[in-house]
């Protein structure tokens, strides 16, 4: 409990590592999301090639970025 008149503790900023080493906690949604088309339940297990969406702003916001995951593929 805080003492009366005391300043609330400030939240520390965390820096985002934007290096190419895959340690960043954000990634472009257009690159890390892949769709696979299936017709039956058996098609789900097949390692068929998929495709990346052209737009993801409807789900991930204007910047089309997924936050909170490290090295997302």
N, C-alpha and C positions, 0 to 999 in steps of 0.2 A: 504494500500500500504506500502511496506517495504522501510525503509530508505536506501539510497545508502551505500553499504558496510556492511550492517547488515546481520547477519547470519539468514538463513531461520529457521522458527520454526520447531523443531523436533517433529515427530509424537510420541505420547505416546504408549508404548506397553500395550496391554490389556492381562491380564492373563486369561488363560482358566481354568475354574473349572473342574477338572477331578474326582470329587467325584461321588459317586453312587446316589446322590440325584436327578439326572435328570436336573441339572442346567447347564451342559456343552453345549457349542454351537457347538459340533461335536458329531457324533455317527457313529458306524460301519454300513455301507450300507447293508451288508449281513443280519443284524438283523432288520433293520428298514424298509426294502423294502419287500413287500409281493405281490405275483402274485396270481390272481384269474382267472381261466379259465372259459370263458362264451361261450355259443353258440348262444344265442339270447339276445335281449335287456332286456327281462324280467329277465334273469339270473344276471344282474348287481345288482339288488336290493336284491337278496338272500344273506343271511349271510353265505355262504358256506365257509368251511375252505380253506385256500390258502397255499402257500409254499414260503419259502425264497429262493432266488437264491444262488447258490454256489459261483459264481463269479460276481463281480460288477465293476471290474477295467476298463472295457470298457467304462463305463459311468462316474464313480466317481474317476477315477485315480488309480495309483499304490497302494495307501494305502487303497483303498476301504472305504473311509470315507466321510460322508456328513457333510459339514461345514455350519454354519450360522443358525442352528435351535436348539432350546432348547427343550429337552424332546421329540424328534421326535420318533414316533412309526409307 
